[in-house]
Amino acid sequence: MAKRNSNSTDEQNSRYVQGGETDRLPNRLDWWERRNFDRRDDDIKLTLSIRYNLRPDLLSFDLYGTPNLAWLILQYNNIVDINEEFITGKQIVVPSEPRVQSEILTKQPGGNVI
């Protein structure tokens, strides 16, 4: 079986595509510059219930239909350590599903090839 040569810049909804600007070398990622998301009036304010304690992937699935956008929830709220910052009772803000589809997930995969 042939080995597929792939990295996170090949995935359309990867944080390395949609979450910032990524420089890509032939065999690895080089530099990633984080994207800052503007807050809007249609953002959803949530208080994390026990169901989502330490589980941004589960919240992503319930909000957007995929666990693969957990990075977006974390980045949108400047959360680095889910064990300390994604806990029951924490108040967060997430972008609405229509905004995610129409404004945030708009970049093409591939990164900036160097």
ABEGO torsion letter per residue (X at the ends): XBBBBBBAAABAABAAAAAEBBBBBAABBABBBBBBBBBBAABBBBBBBAAABGBAAAAAAAAAGBAAAAAAAAAAAGBABAAAABBBGBBBBBBBAAAAAAAABABBBGEBBX
